[in-house]
């Protein structure tokens, strides 16, 4: 069993709620308002779920694409391409 503590006032994510509904996890609320989430399974240590990695990469790329530096770089690349044609 793998357990983690959720601080008082913090919400349980939809992902955890889904695991509870599937019977894979349980949530126990303590007197101080904190919660313990317990998962069936193996402790893999520092492990990243591939979906979490994909989400992080997508958000990072979106931030880069929205940056001023990226726009300037793309404008310069377009000018260079036009000069070479």
SULSULWO-V944678 format. One record per residue. RES is the residue in one small letter. BURIAL is I if it has 24 or more other ideal C-beta (glycine too) atoms within 12 Angstrom, else O. Layout:
# SULSULWO-V944678
res=RES burial=BURIAL
res=RES burial=BURIAL
This chain:
# SULSULWO-V944678
res=x burial=O
res=x burial=O
res=x burial=O
res=x burial=O
res=x burial=O
res=x burial=O
res=x burial=O
res=x burial=O
res=x burial=O
res=x burial=O
res=x burial=O
res=x burial=I
res=x burial=O
res=x burial=O
res=x burial=O
res=x burial=O
res=x burial=O
res=x burial=O
res=x burial=O
res=x burial=O
res=x burial=O
res=x burial=O
res=x burial=O
res=x burial=O
res=x burial=I
res=x burial=O
res=x burial=I
res=x burial=O
res=x burial=O
res=x burial=O
res=x burial=O
res=x burial=O
res=x burial=O
res=x burial=O
res=x burial=I
res=x burial=O
res=x burial=I
res=x burial=O
res=x burial=O
res=x burial=O
res=x burial=O
res=x burial=O
res=x burial=O
res=x burial=O
res=x burial=O
res=x burial=O
res=x burial=O
res=x burial=O
res=x burial=O
res=x burial=O
res=x burial=O
res=x burial=O
res=x burial=O
res=x burial=O
res=x burial=O
res=x burial=O
res=x burial=O
res=x burial=O
res=x burial=O
res=x burial=O
res=x burial=O
res=x burial=O
res=x burial=O
res=x burial=O
res=x burial=O
res=x burial=O
res=x burial=O
res=x burial=O
res=x burial=O
res=x burial=O
res=x burial=O
res=x burial=O
res=x burial=O
res=x burial=O
res=x burial=O
res=x burial=O
res=x burial=O
res=x burial=O
res=x burial=O
res=x burial=O
res=x burial=O
res=x burial=O
res=x burial=O
res=x burial=O
res=x burial=O
